Amino acid sequence: MLVSRPKQSSGPYRVIPYGRNSNFTGRKRLLESVKGFSEGTAHSRIALYGLGGSGKTQVALEYVYQCSSENGCHVFGVHGSGPLKFSEDFRRVAHHVQIPFACAETDEEGFLLGITRWFEGPNSGDWILVIDNADNDADFVGNSSPVAKFIPQGTKGTVIFTTRSRQVASRQGCKMIEVGRMGEEEARELFAKRFGSRDILGGKEGEAIERILASMHHLPLAIIAKKLLSQEFCDIQREVNEAEGVLGTYFVTFNRIMQQMPPAAHLLRLIAFLDRQNIPEELLTESGLERMDDPVEFHLAIGKLLGFSLVTVAEHQKKRFYELHRLVQLSLQMYLPTEELIQWGATALGAVSRLFTRCEEDWRYVGPVYIPHALAVTKDSADPIAEELGLHMGRYFLDVGSYSNAEIQFRRCIELREEGHPSTLTSVNNLAQVLQYQGKYDESEAMNQRALEGREKILGPDHPDTLTSVNNLALMLRYQGKYDESEAMNRPSVGNLALVLQGQGKYDESEAMIRRALERKEKILGPDHPDTLTSVDNLAQVLQYQGKYDELVATNRRAMEGCEKILGPDHPDTLTSVNNLALVLRLQGKYDESEAMNRRALERSHKTFGPDHPVTLANVGNLALVLQGQGKYDESEAVNRCALERQEKILGPDHPRTLTNVHNLALVLQDQGKYDESEAMIRRALERKEKILGPDHPDTLTSVDNLAQVLQYQGKYDELVATNRRAMEGCEKILGPDHPDTLTSVNNLALVLRLQGKYDESEAMNRRALERSHKTFGPDHPVTLANVGNLALVLQGQGKYDESETMNRCALERKEKILGPDHPSTLTSVNNLAQVLQDQGKYDESEAMIRRALERREKILGPDHPDTLGSANNLALVLQYQGKYDESEAMNRRVREGKEKVRQEKMGL
């Protein structure tokens, strides 16, 4: 009912349908915009447009009440939702103001035009006229339309429209102000006014809300939403006899669009079943809806929806994207009958399925746009099209490293198909792969076994898909450390068998098989085929284990350049090849070149795949390792912590890759002397590996070795011996007595025995390890050379200086030949030989050797690297033995200053 106030003899007229809202909050920007547009002496037309329920009327009311109070301006309000209501309200204005010439008119149109002339005439003063709910286009088409012909024009006054139709605002020549959602802070203030608390979860009101929500938790979301949206908000000012819910408000709009332009209504129904945000224009124009492939028809239809503020549009990289308001989407789904819900859900599913690319090379560009819509249209759908689309989504998620999402899609595909269907077996196979990447090895093995049995039964034992399942199962067994079982399964596959042989330490046999596979692929597929390059990568891997670095670098460069040529510089396989080459350069002691390559790979993968993709995380970890090798321990620690944090977030705390990061961080903490923290991290990794992989898995035994190392630094020799023995016995049991990891464990135990002064026992173990490694790998293998160096050290501890010198010279000569004169391991042998020469009193030769090591480390590692300072300290000592005290003191001073500089840099001084 129209609320009028009595005429005041000296005050402004105030004829407004609603009272002022005492709970009005915020909206300062909107009020300032209205004020700015209405300033001046000329006639102004302003439109507050937006979705139903967005607060347009409230903003208009607050503005006119402020003007009436502050400026003494006459304010009037009428309903614009139809000619009848407009006429009634206009009459009330005439009677309240007592316009005599208007009241003298007998016919309806003449009466209303008389009021219009009064507004336009000199006696009306300063006024604002609000026309509320001006939504019907037909009433405002032109100056002769049912309502528009009575709206004052002239040269004075301000007319404010509230409307859902941008078209009405445009036709009336309005300056337009969009009324959108409230900001978070404004919403909190409004809630505080309504419920008496700024904390929506605090106080009695908050407790009441929590109780209400808790009591509704068992109801479907759609039922809750419909109940809330259908509520009558009687405390909000509305037209007489129209205290309706939000649903009712939207239903009127939907009906109007259907009557005025059916194609626009159909387009709106389609949009309602997509994800409401970032809807690409091509998805709508190529959806298959009638006439939507015609640019003119499409823009007329979408223009109608934009005009009613039901959708909004934005441009990104010269492409248009649309967004549907959340309440509009929900209201549409409530508005449609069940048969139409099914129909339009299927239409949306078909459209997205047709446009979601099957091309893996396009996924990184198209996937992020279409995935939200694919998820929306497949939700709760049992349609075969949904299963097929889910399979493609799973592959996309697998490709981008989103393993948990990939697992969800593949499991859903398996549920939607009957057991034994080829499509089901494909999903089972894909799920097994995802579980493998997640480190869920037991479950992955079971899935691989299921896929293999199903394919053998349906396709036969010799079908390519069956053989793929054989290979996948064998690979999974290898990851679990079940090498013998894996080898038996891999015998038909040359490439995979070679990898298993690597895991067993049978490097020569593995190399021969890989070269055989590579030769055949080069002949059949060509030198640059991706499968050929995979064999090149496999060859590089076995060359690394054999310490054949020169050929290894050339092989890695071939793999990298081939991938760049065929796949492009940003392909995951290319970036993996860059990483592999960087790793080899690090092993050769070429840290600067390795760092440059790692940073290049990291930059590309971060740009192409994002910060959380597995390829990116691998790059982060590799960069941390090369920084550690350069002695940049603080930076390496920071990078390792970053990698670990992301791995825990993406893969979980127990994933093998996460535990590898724990291990890497623990090692750099050791280098910084943070032994307690390092020990805690290693024990954490060891505990998780024992639980997940078992106590004798090779990865578990690696953590046992790492624990032994930190115990050695802490001087905990009793526990250290027991830990080393466990590692050695575990490796002998699982890998055999001649495996490189076993021989490394033997060496580690021998080292501990030497530190305890048990030289005879240590010597016996060292000779045993040396004999086995010489027999298994040859005299030039890194493991053999490490054994030679360790035996030399124990002989030195026994006072067998001549024999120790001979062994040290042998180790140095071979390393210079194999690794080069500047490799860190070579320089370690230089240092060891200098020490035994010093013990023999051969100070001049010892000094020359130490100066050589110092000079090379300064050049390669820098003057303040810990290894460089160690050589400087050794030089100071040998100079002291020679009586060169001044020079010795100068060298000692240099060591102190270098350590102080490093300390201050760590403290940020």
PyMOL commands that set and color helices and strands:
alter all, ss='L'
color gray80, all
select helices_A, chain A and resi 28-38+56-71+83-97+100-103+108-120+122-124+137-140+148-150+166-171+184-195+203-215+221-229+246-260+262-272+281-285+295-307+326-335+338-355+360-378+384-400+403-416+422-437+441-459+464-479+483-490+494-503+507-524+530-546+549-567+572-587+591-609+614-629+633-651+656-671+675-692+698-714+717-734+740-755+759-777+782-797+801-818+824-839+843-861+866-881+885-907
alter helices_A, ss='H'
color red, helices_A
select strands_A, chain A and resi 14-15+44-49+74-79+127-132+158-163+175-178+279-280+311-316+319-324
alter strands_A, ss='S'
color yellow, strands_A
deselect
rebuild
show_as cartoon
